[in-house]
């Protein structure tokens, strides 16, 4: 079990941009990520002839420490993913405990092997 100040970092981008994002976050210290296919529904998007058109999205989820999460968010913001075709959004949620994750993250010293 991993205890501590971890963050679940979510980066949501238009379909086709996730691989580029994953390369960038790995270079900043993320040890891995999960990519989830999704559909975005925007209330401002009227669609064609009144028919709503959902936009294909990809959600990149990674667990990381506070410092790395902040570095990644700043880099995503600087690289313009929010104002480009990637049309991204990024947010974090606190994670207090993790069980069943790869050994890539720092283990709680109290864990017995």
C-alpha positions in Angstrom: 0.0 0.0 0.0 1.2 3.5 -0.8 0.2 6.2 1.7 0.9 9.9 1.3 0.3 13.0 -0.8 -0.4 11.6 -4.2 -2.5 13.1 -6.9 -4.6 11.6 -9.7 -3.8 13.8 -12.7 -6.4 13.9 -15.4 -5.6 15.4 -18.8 -8.5 15.4 -21.3 -7.7 16.1 -24.9 -9.2 15.7 -28.4 -8.7 12.2 -29.8 -5.3 11.7 -31.4 -3.3 13.9 -29.0 -2.9 11.4 -26.1 0.4 9.8 -27.3 2.0 13.2 -27.5 0.8 14.1 -24.0 2.0 10.8 -22.6 5.5 11.4 -24.1 5.6 14.8 -22.5 4.4 13.7 -19.0 6.9 10.8 -19.0 9.8 13.2 -19.7 8.6 15.2 -16.7 8.7 12.3 -14.2 5.4 10.4 -14.7 6.2 6.7 -14.6 3.1 5.6 -16.5 -0.4 6.5 -17.6 -3.7 5.0 -18.6 -5.5 6.3 -21.7 -9.3 6.1 -21.7 -11.4 6.8 -24.8 -14.4 9.1 -24.1 -17.0 11.4 -25.7 -17.2 15.1 -24.8 -20.6 16.8 -24.7 -20.4 20.6 -24.9 -23.6 22.6 -24.1 -22.3 25.4 -26.4 -21.9 23.0 -29.4 -25.2 23.0 -31.3 -24.2 20.4 -33.8 -25.4 20.1 -37.4 -29.0 21.0 -38.1 -29.8 20.9 -34.4 -28.4 17.4 -33.9 -25.8 17.2 -31.2 -22.4 15.9 -32.3 -20.3 14.4 -29.6 -16.6 15.0 -29.8 -14.2 12.1 -29.4 -11.8 12.6 -26.4 -9.0 10.8 -24.7 -8.5 10.9 -21.0 -4.9 10.5 -19.7 -4.8 9.4 -16.1 -1.6 9.2 -14.1 -0.9 8.9 -10.4 2.0 11.0 -9.2 3.4 13.0 -6.3 2.4 16.6 -5.8 5.6 18.2 -7.2 5.5 16.1 -10.4 1.8 16.9 -10.9 2.5 20.6 -10.6 5.3 20.4 -13.1 3.1 18.5 -15.6 0.2 20.9 -15.2 2.5 23.9 -15.8 4.1 22.2 -18.9 0.7 21.3 -20.4 -0.4 24.9 -19.8 2.8 26.3 -21.4 2.6 24.0 -24.4 -0.8 25.5 -25.3 -2.8 22.2 -25.2 -5.8 24.2 -23.9 -5.8 26.7 -26.9 -4.8 24.3 -29.7 -6.6 21.6 -31.6 -6.0 19.3 -28.6 -8.6 21.5 -26.8 -7.5 20.1 -23.4 -8.4 20.4 -19.8 -6.2 19.3 -16.9 -7.1 18.8 -13.2 -6.0 16.8 -10.2 -7.8 15.0 -7.4 -6.1 14.0 -4.1 -5.3 10.4 -3.5 -4.6 9.3 0.1 -3.9 5.5 -0.5 -3.2 3.3 -3.4 -3.3 -0.5 -3.4 -2.4 -2.8 -6.3 -0.2 -0.5 -8.3 3.1 -1.3 -9.9 6.3 -0.8 -7.9 7.1 2.3 -10.0 5.8 4.6 -7.3 7.4 5.0 -3.9 6.3 2.4 -1.4 5.2 3.1 2.2 8.2 2.0 4.3 5.8 0.3 6.7 4.7 -2.2 4.1 5.9 -5.8 4.6 7.0 -7.7 1.5 
